Amino acid sequence: MKAAVYLGPGKIEIREIPTPTPKAGEVLIKVHACAVCGTDGRIFYHGQANVVPPAVIGHEIAGEIWELGEGVEGFKKGEKVTSVTSVGCQKCSYCKKGHYNLCDTPRYLGYFYSGAFAEYIIIPVEAVKGNNILKVPENMSYPAMSLIEPLSCVINGQDYLKVEKGDTVVVIGAGPIGCMHAEVARASGAKRVILFDVSETRLGLAKRFEGITPVNSAKNDPVKTVKELTGGVGADVVVVACGVNAAQEQAIAMTAKRGRVSLFAGLPKDNPYIKFDANFVHYNEISVYGAFASYRVQFEKAMNLLASGKIDAEKFITHTFPLEKIVEGIETAKKGEGLKVVIKID
């Protein structure tokens, strides 16, 4: 099979490698599309400890059942499927609650296990047993299916925030994840969604989504702007969808009493700290949440939002590339010239 083989920072080659055969308990999926995640870009440019070259990365999977290993039931060849990325040990307290993303010994498709920038991917036995494979409605296109995984991560963050009808929601960062947060908030009943970014290109792309107020945070102080737009009250919900320390500090400062903040994006490992007024959080009863990856229930919610059209996949997919041009796809995503970049593997 053809596969995009990661050989180390800055090096990916398209190679012919053996097509895997599923062992007992495993499932072989024929991949038709896999979207590019920001993490894929970081691996390509900088490497990552849990990805050992040569390796195949990619975890935003859209494909079909191709072959079942001995003992696997409940699936048949040709069914459209995706898979939850986080593979839990199924023994720790978090896995027993279904929160495989918080497993004490986590492993992930496209990192520890071979990924989906290839014509086929094996879903390992522990993932099959963990109910990771999700059947997808036939009416969904493969590119749209590849958005289920990133949207599920957004839903994981928003599950904590409980956006209500009439809320003012701020999203800092207008990349694909930030725009997904804005759309999910709007679908949840937010009265106003304010979207900040320093890039006019990304703010321009965000205009394709209705009911969103884009603001350039390089030209307008975010805290002051939110206060002005809310009559001095602040935002009910703030999501930080960019890995910038100052943005996290601003998020807390712009939040209304009893507001909720999601520190959705991680910070650089060499500078993961922020400063904020703890008394402001204390006296105003502000809740601050973290969010990491997702699990099966959130995949199902994401699939339903996309399948129903409540979240329009076509508005997010701005570029598609064949597998042979995966490096160009990763570079396009890195430059912020579009929103979601999808690698088609047909």
Buried (B, 14 or more C-beta within 10 A) or exposed (E): BBBBBBEEEEEBEBBEBEBBEBEEBBBBBBBBBBBBBBBBBEBBEEBBEEBEEBBBBBBBBBBBBBBBBEEBEEBEEEBBBBBBBBBBBEEBEBBEEBBBBBBEEBBBBBBBBBBBBBBBBBBBBBBBEBEBBBEBEEEBBBBBBBBBBBBBBBBBBBBBBEBEEEBBBBBBBBBBBBBBBBBBBBBBEBEBBBBBBBBEEBBEBBEBBEEBBBBBBEEEEBBEBBBEBBEEBBBBBBBBBBBBBEBBBBBBBBBBEEBBBBBBBEBEEEEEEBEBEEEEBEEBEBBBBEBEBBBBBBBBBBBEBBBEEEBBBEBBBBBBBBBEBBBBBBBBBBEBBBBBBBBBBE
